[in-house]
Amino acid sequence: SKVRIYQLAKDLGVDNKELVDTLNELDIEAKNHMSTITEEEAETVKELFVDKEPTDEKQEDSEQKLTVVPPVTVGELAEKLEIDSTSIITKLISKGIMASINQNLNEQILSDLASEFDFVIGDESQEDEEDSNEEEKIIEEILKDEPKGDSAERAPIVTVMGHVDHGKTSILDAIRETKSLESEAGGITQHIGASRVVYNDNTIVFLDTPGHEAFTEMRARGAHVTDISILVVAADDGVMPQTVEAINHAKSADVPIIVAINKMDKPEANPDRVKQELTEHNLVSEEWGGDTICVPVSAISKDGIDELLEMVTLVSEMNELQAYPENTGKGTVIEAKLEKGRGPVATVLVEDGSLNVGDAVLCGNTFGNVRAMVSDIGKRINKATPVTPVEILGLEDIPNAGDTFQVVPDEKQARQIAEQKKEKEREEKLRKNQAVSLDNFFEQMQEGEHKELNIILKGDVRGSVEALKESLLKLNDNEYGIKVKVVHAGVGTISESDIMLAVASNAIIIGFNVRPENNAKKAAEQENIDMRMYRVIYEAIEDVKAAMSGLLDPEY
Ligand code: GDP
């Protein structure tokens, strides 16, 4: 029987070419690595290699080859090999793999490419791996979430959303003016990003920055820092584009909505019209048989503010928000800045456990020892229980809004973990490159990552947006078992908040006769969001269909 040369080369662990050359030197005919030789011939040549100590020359040879350590994307590989990325993409296409420049290459594909482009796949040395496994275990142990002690009800965290000028800020001010803690505690409200109010002995925490933009930006970072959203709709203006946005942003985060129908003091106020318009977005008020709580209010006269807070506590009780005050503290960064003479200052919300002055904390990518804490009413405190907004001093660096923080046993470990997290984040960023796109949807779906294609739809006029949405939803009856979900559909240009929603909900964006704003374009590039513009509905539908069946031509 015959032996295939490349198979033999593989068995011997030698280069195809080296083996062919050696065979030729032995006067054994071998055209290339696809040729075959007899078993006897194979035995002869085997002896030459098996006993041969790896020569220096050979070692040098493999050292000369570039080592590529996964994970890498097509673009990164091209850069490393100093070749044009299209030549990799073309190679992949010839193998039937549709890839974009940001695509991560799995090990299988990478090893295919290794022989084509002459590089070797490296992995960090075994030892390193064991080390980091050990470290990871310790970290896991530290970060393990085992509740200590008894649970206690915790205050809800509330975000106010709605269309511009409908009165978000005014309502927040009205609430704080009448109900803030300061009168009781003798402090003065500090603007640190979040504040507590007390209503009938119930504490409610409000995030100071209203709007769904801030909310979704934090969510895009992985924070789930809102329990209830108050949707402000002006009774004289009704449901407007940003009202719809806010509804969809809250829904996509699964946050319950309480509607505040504001400006009831105005003679033109028409709350029924607001309720009517809300039904078009699946928010049906209670009086009309639905389960959406609508409270008529006026931020100016303060009528209805008490009822609004009453509803917040009610919804909060229904959701049974709990925390374990005896746990080690953890929560989310609301905002952070560098202050002259104070260093990095971060406002955090302690959502579980307790945070104490002197605690070592890990905070996003940074860490530190809590040197001092200042509450939302400007008081220095030593201990913060759930849910307290506090400014903390003592961090090494400025974290990001939406980062989580966590108390750890000591600063040394905090430093270690922070460094590891940085590394992880780098990897995460690579992984992010696999954000869903029409190009890779089919591939990811086959790997079981998605059964649902999330879409954000923006168009120039309501009619076309509705038409496109309906046609897309019709694709739901497909043979692939995939669901199309329109996370948000709206009229107008594609904004940065659309991009953030796409990040937070892992969606693609389809624009119909609209363009992205400049900063949205930048954000989309940064976050690697698939954004496609169409002028013909049919083409958009065809592309989505093609993506579902894996037949879409990649875009370069
Ligand atoms: P935001 O953009 O949603 O934060 O809206 P603002 O709170 O800045 O309010 C926009 C405008 O509406 C301001 O001029 C407010 O004085 C006014 N406004 C807010 N609430 C009420 C209200 O209940 N009644 C009346 N008449 N005006 C209000």
Residues whose N, C-alpha, C, O or C-beta is under 5 A from the ligand:
A	BS01	GDP	H163 V164 D165 H166 G167 K168 T169 S170 N262 K263 M264 D265 K266 V297 S298 A299 I300
